[in-house]
Amino acid sequence: MSVAFAKEESAEAASETILPARPISDRINLVTEAGLQMLHDELGRARQALEAANALEDVNERRRQSAVPARDMRYYAERVHTARVTPSPTSSDVVAFGHIVTFERDDGRTQTFRIVGEDEANPSQASISHSSPVAIALIGKAVGDVVQLGQRELEILSIS
């Protein structure tokens, strides 16, 4: 619709209110219990932000302020809908979703990460996505196994 027929300040202002969708991975949406709760929390925050934006008097400001929360609501609603809660592994024989894995890199560095869902992954908090290259290389392997990650090698030291 032309901005001539809408109460927009300009075409530029109109474009600020239409944001592209947040990209959603084509991988299976595995989540931990905590990950599902995080998705619900984020959906709730987006809903609250959208309600606050919709309460604004100025139509142009309302549209600008509601763009991000509306996009986030669509994203988190889809992520909650497609979430597959995966229980904690019962065995530590091989690396699986939900495990905490310690490994040594071929440069001598030792790292520990928990393998979690894409939305809950935060490497600075010692968690990586099950779809990350490191997790893909480790899943299905046992303590003592050495895996190739590009030109690097990782040796699994412990699984818990």
VMD Tcl script that builds the backbone (N, CA, C; Angstrom):
set m [mol new atoms 480]
animate dup $m
set s [atomselect $m all]
$s set {name element resname resid chain x y z} {
  {N N MET 1 A 0.847 -1.164 0.000}
  {CA C MET 1 A 0.000 0.000 0.000}
  {C C MET 1 A 0.895 1.231 0.000}
  {N N SER 2 A 0.509 2.225 -0.766}
  {CA C SER 2 A 1.267 3.462 -0.846}
  {C C SER 2 A 1.195 4.207 0.473}
  {N N VAL 3 A 2.283 4.865 0.830}
  {CA C VAL 3 A 2.269 5.628 2.072}
  {C C VAL 3 A 1.364 6.836 1.968}
  {N N ALA 4 A 0.921 7.179 0.766}
  {CA C ALA 4 A -0.003 8.304 0.610}
  {C C ALA 4 A -1.335 8.009 1.289}
  {N N PHE 5 A -1.677 6.726 1.439}
  {CA C PHE 5 A -2.953 6.343 2.034}
  {C C PHE 5 A -2.826 5.888 3.478}
  {N N ALA 6 A -1.661 5.991 4.030}
  {CA C ALA 6 A -1.437 5.586 5.417}
  {C C ALA 6 A -0.954 6.796 6.204}
  {N N LYS 7 A -1.090 6.699 7.503}
  {CA C LYS 7 A -0.646 7.794 8.361}
  {C C LYS 7 A 0.821 7.607 8.714}
  {N N GLU 8 A 1.650 7.567 7.689}
  {CA C GLU 8 A 3.087 7.415 7.870}
  {C C GLU 8 A 3.743 8.746 7.560}
  {N N GLU 9 A 4.854 9.008 8.225}
  {CA C GLU 9 A 5.594 10.232 7.958}
  {C C GLU 9 A 6.262 10.162 6.590}
  {N N SER 10 A 6.703 8.978 6.191}
  {CA C SER 10 A 7.414 8.822 4.925}
  {C C SER 10 A 7.545 7.339 4.600}
  {N N ALA 11 A 8.020 7.084 3.399}
  {CA C ALA 11 A 8.285 5.689 3.025}
  {C C ALA 11 A 9.362 5.110 3.921}
  {N N GLU 12 A 10.318 5.941 4.335}
  {CA C GLU 12 A 11.383 5.468 5.225}
  {C C GLU 12 A 10.800 5.035 6.567}
  {N N ALA 13 A 9.870 5.820 7.098}
  {CA C ALA 13 A 9.238 5.454 8.371}
  {C C ALA 13 A 8.437 4.171 8.218}
  {N N ALA 14 A 7.788 3.998 7.086}
  {CA C ALA 14 A 7.019 2.774 6.851}
  {C C ALA 14 A 7.938 1.564 6.822}
  {N N SER 15 A 9.111 1.708 6.215}
  {CA C SER 15 A 10.030 0.562 6.124}
  {C C SER 15 A 10.602 0.187 7.479}
  {N N GLU 16 A 10.624 1.123 8.426}
  {CA C GLU 16 A 11.120 0.819 9.765}
  {C C GLU 16 A 10.174 -0.111 10.517}
  {N N THR 17 A 8.931 -0.197 10.073}
  {CA C THR 17 A 7.943 -0.991 10.801}
  {C C THR 17 A 7.778 -2.390 10.235}
  {N N ILE 18 A 8.441 -2.675 9.142}
  {CA C ILE 18 A 8.351 -3.999 8.527}
  {C C ILE 18 A 9.750 -4.610 8.538}
  {N N LEU 19 A 9.978 -5.490 9.478}
  {CA C LEU 19 A 11.288 -6.114 9.609}
  {C C LEU 19 A 11.254 -7.519 9.020}
  {N N PRO 20 A 12.362 -7.951 8.437}
  {CA C PRO 20 A 12.400 -9.330 7.941}
  {C C PRO 20 A 12.337 -10.300 9.122}
  {N N ALA 21 A 11.830 -11.474 8.856}
  {CA C ALA 21 A 11.724 -12.498 9.897}
  {C C ALA 21 A 13.107 -12.888 10.384}
  {N N ARG 22 A 13.199 -13.244 11.668}
  {CA C ARG 22 A 14.448 -13.779 12.193}
  {C C ARG 22 A 14.661 -15.144 11.557}
  {N N PRO 23 A 15.871 -15.438 11.120}
  {CA C PRO 23 A 16.097 -16.734 10.480}
  {C C PRO 23 A 15.903 -17.887 11.466}
  {N N ILE 24 A 15.283 -18.935 10.969}
  {CA C ILE 24 A 15.061 -20.134 11.776}
  {C C ILE 24 A 15.799 -21.282 11.108}
  {N N SER 25 A 16.599 -21.944 11.895}
  {CA C SER 25 A 17.402 -23.057 11.410}
  {C C SER 25 A 16.504 -24.163 10.846}
  {N N ASP 26 A 17.032 -24.882 9.888}
  {CA C ASP 26 A 16.288 -26.020 9.347}
  {C C ASP 26 A 16.582 -27.302 10.131}
  {N N ARG 27 A 17.396 -27.189 11.169}
  {CA C ARG 27 A 17.699 -28.351 12.021}
  {C C ARG 27 A 16.548 -28.606 12.984}
  {N N ILE 28 A 16.506 -29.806 13.507}
  {CA C ILE 28 A 15.513 -30.172 14.504}
  {C C ILE 28 A 15.709 -29.268 15.725}
  {N N ASN 29 A 14.627 -28.799 16.311}
  {CA C ASN 29 A 14.686 -27.843 17.413}
  {C C ASN 29 A 14.747 -28.566 18.762}
  {N N LEU 30 A 15.887 -29.214 19.031}
  {CA C LEU 30 A 16.078 -29.882 20.317}
  {C C LEU 30 A 16.313 -28.828 21.386}
  {N N VAL 31 A 15.699 -29.037 22.555}
  {CA C VAL 31 A 15.894 -28.123 23.684}
  {C C VAL 31 A 15.972 -28.923 24.977}
  {N N THR 32 A 16.647 -28.342 25.945}
  {CA C THR 32 A 16.617 -28.898 27.295}
  {C C THR 32 A 15.375 -28.337 27.982}
  {N N GLU 33 A 15.058 -28.827 29.168}
  {CA C GLU 33 A 13.936 -28.265 29.936}
  {C C GLU 33 A 14.167 -26.769 30.160}
  {N N ALA 34 A 15.404 -26.416 30.537}
  {CA C ALA 34 A 15.732 -25.000 30.765}
  {C C ALA 34 A 15.617 -24.204 29.470}
  {N N GLY 35 A 15.980 -24.814 28.355}
  {CA C GLY 35 A 15.871 -24.148 27.059}
  {C C GLY 35 A 14.433 -23.854 26.688}
  {N N LEU 36 A 13.536 -24.783 26.967}
  {CA C LEU 36 A 12.120 -24.549 26.696}
  {C C LEU 36 A 11.600 -23.412 27.571}
  {N N GLN 37 A 12.006 -23.395 28.826}
  {CA C GLN 37 A 11.588 -22.310 29.717}
  {C C GLN 37 A 12.113 -20.965 29.219}
  {N N MET 38 A 13.343 -20.947 28.730}
  {CA C MET 38 A 13.924 -19.718 28.183}
  {C C MET 38 A 13.125 -19.230 26.983}
  {N N LEU 39 A 12.711 -20.155 26.112}
  {CA C LEU 39 A 11.894 -19.774 24.958}
  {C C LEU 39 A 10.564 -19.170 25.399}
  {N N HIS 40 A 9.930 -19.789 26.406}
  {CA C HIS 40 A 8.671 -19.246 26.931}
  {C C HIS 40 A 8.899 -17.862 27.542}
  {N N ASP 41 A 9.998 -17.691 28.281}
  {CA C ASP 41 A 10.311 -16.396 28.894}
  {C C ASP 41 A 10.510 -15.319 27.836}
  {N N GLU 42 A 11.252 -15.646 26.785}
  {CA C GLU 42 A 11.500 -14.677 25.709}
  {C C GLU 42 A 10.205 -14.327 24.976}
  {N N LEU 43 A 9.344 -15.323 24.779}
  {CA C LEU 43 A 8.049 -15.064 24.154}
  {C C LEU 43 A 7.234 -14.114 25.031}
  {N N GLY 44 A 7.255 -14.327 26.335}
  {CA C GLY 44 A 6.547 -13.444 27.260}
  {C C GLY 44 A 7.096 -12.031 27.243}
  {N N ARG 45 A 8.419 -11.886 27.183}
  {CA C ARG 45 A 9.025 -10.549 27.123}
  {C C ARG 45 A 8.625 -9.834 25.830}
  {N N ALA 46 A 8.629 -10.570 24.730}
  {CA C ALA 46 A 8.243 -9.975 23.450}
  {C C ALA 46 A 6.773 -9.544 23.492}
  {N N ARG 47 A 5.940 -10.373 24.091}
  {CA C ARG 47 A 4.513 -10.040 24.211}
  {C C ARG 47 A 4.325 -8.766 25.036}
  {N N GLN 48 A 5.034 -8.665 26.161}
  {CA C GLN 48 A 4.933 -7.464 27.005}
  {C C GLN 48 A 5.412 -6.220 26.261}
  {N N ALA 49 A 6.511 -6.343 25.528}
  {CA C ALA 49 A 7.039 -5.204 24.776}
  {C C ALA 49 A 6.057 -4.783 23.681}
  {N N LEU 50 A 5.409 -5.753 23.052}
  {CA C LEU 50 A 4.426 -5.430 22.019}
  {C C LEU 50 A 3.207 -4.740 22.624}
  {N N GLU 51 A 2.758 -5.222 23.775}
  {CA C GLU 51 A 1.626 -4.575 24.447}
  {C C GLU 51 A 1.979 -3.139 24.833}
  {N N ALA 52 A 3.178 -2.914 25.318}
  {CA C ALA 52 A 3.605 -1.555 25.679}
  {C C ALA 52 A 3.663 -0.667 24.437}
  {N N ALA 53 A 4.175 -1.194 23.348}
  {CA C ALA 53 A 4.250 -0.415 22.109}
  {C C ALA 53 A 2.863 -0.085 21.584}
  {N N ASN 54 A 1.951 -1.050 21.676}
  {CA C ASN 54 A 0.592 -0.826 21.175}
  {C C ASN 54 A -0.189 0.172 22.009}
  {N N ALA 55 A 0.283 0.470 23.202}
  {CA C ALA 55 A -0.388 1.454 24.060}
  {C C ALA 55 A 0.023 2.894 23.735}
  {N N LEU 56 A 1.020 3.062 22.877}
  {CA C LEU 56 A 1.479 4.408 22.523}
  {C C LEU 56 A 0.420 5.143 21.704}
  {N N GLU 57 A 0.297 6.424 21.919}
  {CA C GLU 57 A -0.696 7.249 21.215}
  {C C GLU 57 A -0.307 7.509 19.764}
  {N N ASP 58 A 0.920 7.898 19.545}
  {CA C ASP 58 A 1.376 8.276 18.212}
  {C C ASP 58 A 1.468 7.034 17.322}
  {N N VAL 59 A 0.730 7.018 16.230}
  {CA C VAL 59 A 0.656 5.845 15.362}
  {C C VAL 59 A 2.019 5.491 14.758}
  {N N ASN 60 A 2.781 6.512 14.370}
  {CA C ASN 60 A 4.097 6.238 13.780}
  {C C ASN 60 A 5.045 5.647 14.809}
  {N N GLU 61 A 5.042 6.207 16.011}
  {CA C GLU 61 A 5.902 5.682 17.067}
  {C C GLU 61 A 5.452 4.286 17.478}
  {N N ARG 62 A 4.143 4.060 17.521}
  {CA C ARG 62 A 3.600 2.731 17.856}
  {C C ARG 62 A 4.108 1.692 16.861}
  {N N ARG 63 A 4.065 2.039 15.579}
  {CA C ARG 63 A 4.534 1.094 14.560}
  {C C ARG 63 A 6.028 0.835 14.687}
  {N N ARG 64 A 6.799 1.886 14.923}
  {CA C ARG 64 A 8.248 1.707 15.079}
  {C C ARG 64 A 8.564 0.860 16.305}
  {N N GLN 65 A 7.913 1.158 17.422}
  {CA C GLN 65 A 8.203 0.458 18.670}
  {C C GLN 65 A 7.690 -0.983 18.669}
  {N N SER 66 A 6.708 -1.288 17.854}
  {CA C SER 66 A 6.158 -2.648 17.845}
  {C C SER 66 A 6.839 -3.570 16.840}
  {N N ALA 67 A 7.659 -3.029 15.957}
  {CA C ALA 67 A 8.263 -3.851 14.901}
  {C C ALA 67 A 9.126 -4.982 15.461}
  {N N VAL 68 A 10.043 -4.672 16.351}
  {CA C VAL 68 A 10.945 -5.702 16.884}
  {C C VAL 68 A 10.179 -6.707 17.748}
  {N N PRO 69 A 9.340 -6.251 18.699}
  {CA C PRO 69 A 8.619 -7.248 19.503}
  {C C PRO 69 A 7.678 -8.139 18.676}
  {N N ALA 70 A 7.070 -7.587 17.641}
  {CA C ALA 70 A 6.187 -8.400 16.793}
  {C C ALA 70 A 6.996 -9.476 16.073}
  {N N ARG 71 A 8.153 -9.088 15.568}
  {CA C ARG 71 A 9.022 -10.057 14.902}
  {C C ARG 71 A 9.499 -11.115 15.898}
  {N N ASP 72 A 9.901 -10.672 17.104}
  {CA C ASP 72 A 10.369 -11.618 18.114}
  {C C ASP 72 A 9.258 -12.558 18.559}
  {N N MET 73 A 8.034 -12.058 18.667}
  {CA C MET 73 A 6.906 -12.929 19.038}
  {C C MET 73 A 6.707 -14.028 18.007}
  {N N ARG 74 A 6.776 -13.669 16.735}
  {CA C ARG 74 A 6.621 -14.688 15.686}
  {C C ARG 74 A 7.731 -15.735 15.797}
  {N N TYR 75 A 8.956 -15.267 16.004}
  {CA C TYR 75 A 10.094 -16.175 16.106}
  {C C TYR 75 A 9.942 -17.113 17.302}
  {N N TYR 76 A 9.731 -16.554 18.490}
  {CA C TYR 76 A 9.669 -17.394 19.694}
  {C C TYR 76 A 8.427 -18.280 19.715}
  {N N ALA 77 A 7.332 -17.827 19.152}
  {CA C ALA 77 A 6.142 -18.682 19.068}
  {C C ALA 77 A 6.444 -19.910 18.209}
  {N N GLU 78 A 7.146 -19.701 17.105}
  {CA C GLU 78 A 7.517 -20.820 16.232}
  {C C GLU 78 A 8.510 -21.750 16.934}
  {N N ARG 79 A 9.477 -21.184 17.648}
  {CA C ARG 79 A 10.468 -22.003 18.344}
  {C C ARG 79 A 9.826 -22.814 19.471}
  {N N VAL 80 A 8.870 -22.227 20.198}
  {CA C VAL 80 A 8.159 -22.982 21.237}
  {C C VAL 80 A 7.345 -24.093 20.586}
  {N N HIS 81 A 6.671 -23.770 19.493}
  {CA C HIS 81 A 5.823 -24.741 18.798}
  {C C HIS 81 A 6.621 -25.941 18.283}
  {N N THR 82 A 7.840 -25.703 17.807}
  {CA C THR 82 A 8.626 -26.788 17.212}
  {C C THR 82 A 9.610 -27.422 18.192}
  {N N ALA 83 A 9.658 -26.921 19.420}
  {CA C ALA 83 A 10.629 -27.428 20.402}
  {C C ALA 83 A 10.383 -28.894 20.723}
  {N N ARG 84 A 11.466 -29.641 20.801}
  {CA C ARG 84 A 11.436 -31.042 21.221}
  {C C ARG 84 A 12.292 -31.158 22.471}
  {N N VAL 85 A 11.627 -31.230 23.623}
  {CA C VAL 85 A 12.356 -31.352 24.873}
  {C C VAL 85 A 13.042 -32.709 24.892}
  {N N THR 86 A 14.342 -32.669 25.111}
  {CA C THR 86 A 15.143 -33.885 25.137}
  {C C THR 86 A 15.628 -34.099 26.559}
  {N N PRO 87 A 15.247 -35.208 27.168}
  {CA C PRO 87 A 15.663 -35.447 28.554}
  {C C PRO 87 A 17.177 -35.584 28.671}
  {N N SER 88 A 17.667 -35.344 29.864}
  {CA C SER 88 A 19.103 -35.508 30.115}
  {C C SER 88 A 19.497 -36.948 29.824}
  {N N PRO 89 A 20.689 -37.138 29.269}
  {CA C PRO 89 A 21.133 -38.498 28.957}
  {C C PRO 89 A 21.264 -39.335 30.230}
  {N N THR 90 A 20.947 -40.600 30.116}
  {CA C THR 90 A 21.036 -41.512 31.274}
  {C C THR 90 A 22.382 -42.208 31.353}
  {N N SER 91 A 23.137 -42.158 30.267}
  {CA C SER 91 A 24.436 -42.824 30.221}
  {C C SER 91 A 25.496 -41.816 29.770}
  {N N SER 92 A 26.683 -41.990 30.263}
  {CA C SER 92 A 27.801 -41.132 29.845}
  {C C SER 92 A 28.811 -41.913 29.003}
  {N N ASP 93 A 28.344 -42.974 28.361}
  {CA C ASP 93 A 29.233 -43.789 27.533}
  {C C ASP 93 A 29.696 -43.042 26.278}
  {N N VAL 94 A 28.756 -42.360 25.625}
  {CA C VAL 94 A 29.088 -41.586 24.426}
  {C C VAL 94 A 28.447 -40.211 24.537}
  {N N VAL 95 A 29.034 -39.241 23.859}
  {CA C VAL 95 A 28.546 -37.869 23.881}
  {C C VAL 95 A 27.177 -37.795 23.218}
  {N N ALA 96 A 26.256 -37.098 23.892}
  {CA C ALA 96 A 24.906 -36.910 23.366}
  {C C ALA 96 A 24.407 -35.517 23.759}
  {N N PHE 97 A 23.281 -35.132 23.185}
  {CA C PHE 97 A 22.644 -33.863 23.525}
  {C C PHE 97 A 22.433 -33.808 25.037}
  {N N GLY 98 A 22.800 -32.691 25.650}
  {CA C GLY 98 A 22.637 -32.511 27.084}
  {C C GLY 98 A 23.871 -32.823 27.906}
  {N N HIS 99 A 24.842 -33.504 27.320}
  {CA C HIS 99 A 26.066 -33.838 28.051}
  {C C HIS 99 A 26.979 -32.629 28.217}
  {N N ILE 100 A 27.764 -32.699 29.278}
  {CA C ILE 100 A 28.885 -31.779 29.470}
  {C C ILE 100 A 30.121 -32.557 29.052}
  {N N VAL 101 A 30.855 -31.989 28.103}
  {CA C VAL 101 A 32.005 -32.687 27.525}
  {C C VAL 101 A 33.271 -31.851 27.741}
  {N N THR 102 A 34.298 -32.500 28.238}
  {CA C THR 102 A 35.611 -31.860 28.357}
  {C C THR 102 A 36.521 -32.506 27.330}
  {N N PHE 103 A 37.211 -31.667 26.582}
  {CA C PHE 103 A 38.115 -32.180 25.556}
  {C C PHE 103 A 39.375 -31.333 25.523}
  {N N GLU 104 A 40.428 -31.952 24.997}
  {CA C GLU 104 A 41.695 -31.243 24.842}
  {C C GLU 104 A 41.943 -31.033 23.358}
  {N N ARG 105 A 42.283 -29.813 23.009}
  {CA C ARG 105 A 42.626 -29.487 21.621}
  {C C ARG 105 A 44.078 -29.873 21.365}
  {N N ASP 106 A 44.422 -30.006 20.106}
  {CA C ASP 106 A 45.797 -30.399 19.780}
  {C C ASP 106 A 46.819 -29.317 20.116}
  {N N ASP 107 A 46.355 -28.105 20.457}
  {CA C ASP 107 A 47.285 -27.053 20.887}
  {C C ASP 107 A 47.455 -27.040 22.405}
  {N N GLY 108 A 46.850 -28.041 23.086}
  {CA C GLY 108 A 47.004 -28.176 24.533}
  {C C GLY 108 A 45.905 -27.536 25.364}
  {N N ARG 109 A 45.063 -26.720 24.747}
  {CA C ARG 109 A 43.964 -26.096 25.499}
  {C C ARG 109 A 42.908 -27.131 25.853}
  {N N THR 110 A 42.395 -27.035 27.074}
  {CA C THR 110 A 41.291 -27.890 27.514}
  {C C THR 110 A 40.045 -27.029 27.607}
  {N N GLN 111 A 38.936 -27.536 27.074}
  {CA C GLN 111 A 37.670 -26.807 27.104}
  {C C GLN 111 A 36.557 -27.740 27.558}
  {N N THR 112 A 35.566 -27.141 28.196}
  {CA C THR 112 A 34.386 -27.877 28.649}
  {C C THR 112 A 33.144 -27.134 28.181}
  {N N PHE 113 A 32.247 -27.865 27.532}
  {CA C PHE 113 A 30.991 -27.291 27.058}
  {C C PHE 113 A 29.850 -28.257 27.300}
  {N N ARG 114 A 28.659 -27.695 27.503}
  {CA C ARG 114 A 27.439 -28.501 27.534}
  {C C ARG 114 A 26.782 -28.365 26.166}
  {N N ILE 115 A 26.297 -29.458 25.625}
  {CA C ILE 115 A 25.648 -29.458 24.319}
  {C C ILE 115 A 24.151 -29.244 24.541}
  {N N VAL 116 A 23.651 -28.129 23.989}
  {CA C VAL 116 A 22.259 -27.711 24.216}
  {C C VAL 116 A 21.614 -27.297 22.899}
  {N N GLY 117 A 20.395 -26.780 22.983}
  {CA C GLY 117 A 19.673 -26.311 21.808}
  {C C GLY 117 A 20.252 -25.031 21.234}
  {N N GLU 118 A 19.863 -24.727 20.010}
  {CA C GLU 118 A 20.414 -23.571 19.309}
  {C C GLU 118 A 20.126 -22.250 20.026}
  {N N ASP 119 A 18.923 -22.079 20.523}
  {CA C ASP 119 A 18.561 -20.807 21.154}
  {C C ASP 119 A 19.169 -20.642 22.541}
  {N N GLU 120 A 19.515 -21.718 23.188}
  {CA C GLU 120 A 20.068 -21.623 24.540}
  {C C GLU 120 A 21.597 -21.669 24.566}
  {N N ALA 121 A 22.206 -21.899 23.425}
  {CA C ALA 121 A 23.668 -21.977 23.363}
  {C C ALA 121 A 24.296 -20.616 23.641}
  {N N ASN 122 A 25.367 -20.645 24.429}
  {CA C ASN 122 A 26.106 -19.436 24.761}
  {C C ASN 122 A 27.534 -19.855 25.113}
  {N N PRO 123 A 28.423 -19.848 24.130}
  {CA C PRO 123 A 29.793 -20.317 24.391}
  {C C PRO 123 A 30.472 -19.605 25.563}
  {N N SER 124 A 30.161 -18.331 25.787}
  {CA C SER 124 A 30.785 -17.629 26.913}
  {C C SER 124 A 30.283 -18.163 28.255}
  {N N GLN 125 A 29.177 -18.911 28.221}
  {CA C GLN 125 A 28.638 -19.548 29.420}
  {C C GLN 125 A 28.842 -21.067 29.369}
  {N N ALA 126 A 29.765 -21.506 28.541}
  {CA C ALA 126 A 30.162 -22.917 28.418}
  {C C ALA 126 A 29.058 -23.822 27.879}
  {N N SER 127 A 28.262 -23.297 26.943}
  {CA C SER 127 A 27.282 -24.157 26.272}
  {C C SER 127 A 27.360 -23.899 24.764}
  {N N ILE 128 A 27.244 -24.989 24.002}
  {CA C ILE 128 A 27.287 -24.884 22.543}
  {C C ILE 128 A 26.074 -25.591 21.954}
  {N N SER 129 A 25.688 -25.156 20.788}
  {CA C SER 129 A 24.549 -25.738 20.086}
  {C C SER 129 A 24.874 -27.142 19.576}
  {N N HIS 130 A 23.872 -27.989 19.606}
  {CA C HIS 130 A 24.029 -29.344 19.064}
  {C C HIS 130 A 24.333 -29.317 17.575}
  {N N SER 131 A 24.074 -28.175 16.928}
  {CA C SER 131 A 24.341 -28.067 15.493}
  {C C SER 131 A 25.677 -27.392 15.195}
  {N N SER 132 A 26.450 -27.068 16.231}
  {CA C SER 132 A 27.766 -26.451 16.012}
  {C C SER 132 A 28.741 -27.502 15.489}
  {N N PRO 133 A 29.748 -27.076 14.753}
  {CA C PRO 133 A 30.734 -28.045 14.242}
  {C C PRO 133 A 31.397 -28.865 15.354}
  {N N VAL 134 A 31.696 -28.244 16.490}
  {CA C VAL 134 A 32.333 -28.976 17.587}
  {C C VAL 134 A 31.391 -30.070 18.092}
  {N N ALA 135 A 30.136 -29.712 18.350}
  {CA C ALA 135 A 29.176 -30.696 18.864}
  {C C ALA 135 A 28.950 -31.819 17.849}
  {N N ILE 136 A 28.829 -31.474 16.603}
  {CA C ILE 136 A 28.618 -32.489 15.563}
  {C C ILE 136 A 29.794 -33.476 15.552}
  {N N ALA 137 A 31.004 -32.948 15.716}
  {CA C ALA 137 A 32.188 -33.820 15.730}
  {C C ALA 137 A 32.210 -34.714 16.966}
  {N N LEU 138 A 31.701 -34.221 18.106}
  {CA C LEU 138 A 31.787 -34.964 19.362}
  {C C LEU 138 A 30.658 -35.972 19.582}
  {N N ILE 139 A 29.460 -35.664 19.100}
  {CA C ILE 139 A 28.303 -36.522 19.372}
  {C C ILE 139 A 28.546 -37.934 18.843}
  {N N GLY 140 A 28.281 -38.905 19.723}
  {CA C GLY 140 A 28.452 -40.312 19.381}
  {C C GLY 140 A 29.836 -40.864 19.702}
  {N N LYS 141 A 30.727 -40.007 20.163}
  {CA C LYS 141 A 32.092 -40.442 20.479}
  {C C LYS 141 A 32.229 -40.692 21.984}
  {N N ALA 142 A 33.261 -41.428 22.389}
  {CA C ALA 142 A 33.482 -41.820 23.787}
  {C C ALA 142 A 34.762 -41.187 24.332}
  {N N VAL 143 A 34.932 -41.290 25.646}
  {CA C VAL 143 A 36.147 -40.800 26.299}
  {C C VAL 143 A 37.345 -41.491 25.671}
  {N N GLY 144 A 38.374 -40.703 25.369}
  {CA C GLY 144 A 39.580 -41.233 24.738}
  {C C GLY 144 A 39.576 -41.121 23.228}
  {N N ASP 145 A 38.396 -40.955 22.637}
  {CA C ASP 145 A 38.326 -40.806 21.181}
  {C C ASP 145 A 38.948 -39.483 20.765}
  {N N VAL 146 A 39.607 -39.505 19.624}
  {CA C VAL 146 A 40.161 -38.298 19.027}
  {C C VAL 146 A 39.345 -38.031 17.763}
  {N N VAL 147 A 38.808 -36.808 17.663}
  {CA C VAL 147 A 37.981 -36.456 16.507}
  {C C VAL 147 A 38.650 -35.343 15.712}
  {N N GLN 148 A 38.424 -35.374 14.429}
  {CA C GLN 148 A 38.930 -34.325 13.539}
  {C C GLN 148 A 37.903 -33.203 13.471}
  {N N LEU 149 A 38.394 -31.992 13.568}
  {CA C LEU 149 A 37.566 -30.797 13.393}
  {C C LEU 149 A 38.336 -29.898 12.443}
  {N N GLY 150 A 38.054 -30.076 11.151}
  {CA C GLY 150 A 38.858 -29.385 10.146}
  {C C GLY 150 A 40.271 -29.928 10.197}
  {N N GLN 151 A 41.237 -29.042 10.395}
  {CA C GLN 151 A 42.643 -29.448 10.474}
  {C C GLN 151 A 43.053 -29.749 11.916}
  {N N ARG 152 A 42.143 -29.546 12.861}
  {CA C ARG 152 A 42.427 -29.713 14.293}
  {C C ARG 152 A 41.953 -31.070 14.795}
  {N N GLU 153 A 42.556 -31.497 15.915}
  {CA C GLU 153 A 42.108 -32.710 16.584}
  {C C GLU 153 A 41.651 -32.369 17.991}
  {N N LEU 154 A 40.616 -33.060 18.432}
  {CA C LEU 154 A 40.102 -32.919 19.794}
  {C C LEU 154 A 40.080 -34.298 20.424}
  {N N GLU 155 A 40.594 -34.399 21.655}
  {CA C GLU 155 A 40.526 -35.667 22.385}
  {C C GLU 155 A 39.536 -35.509 23.519}
  {N N ILE 156 A 38.565 -36.403 23.591}
  {CA C ILE 156 A 37.542 -36.345 24.631}
  {C C ILE 156 A 38.143 -36.857 25.938}
  {N N LEU 157 A 38.090 -35.995 26.968}
  {CA C LEU 157 A 38.652 -36.334 28.277}
  {C C LEU 157 A 37.588 -36.830 29.240}
  {N N SER 158 A 36.379 -36.246 29.189}
  {CA C SER 158 A 35.309 -36.699 30.082}
  {C C SER 158 A 33.948 -36.324 29.519}
  {N N ILE 159 A 32.965 -37.114 29.942}
  {CA C ILE 159 A 31.558 -36.908 29.536}
  {C C ILE 159 A 30.735 -37.012 30.802}
  {N N SER 160 A 29.931 -36.022 31.070}
  {CA C SER 160 A 29.032 -36.107 32.235}
  {C C SER 160 A 27.687 -35.480 31.921}
}
mol reanalyze $m
mol bondsrecalc $m
mol representation Tube
mol addrep $m
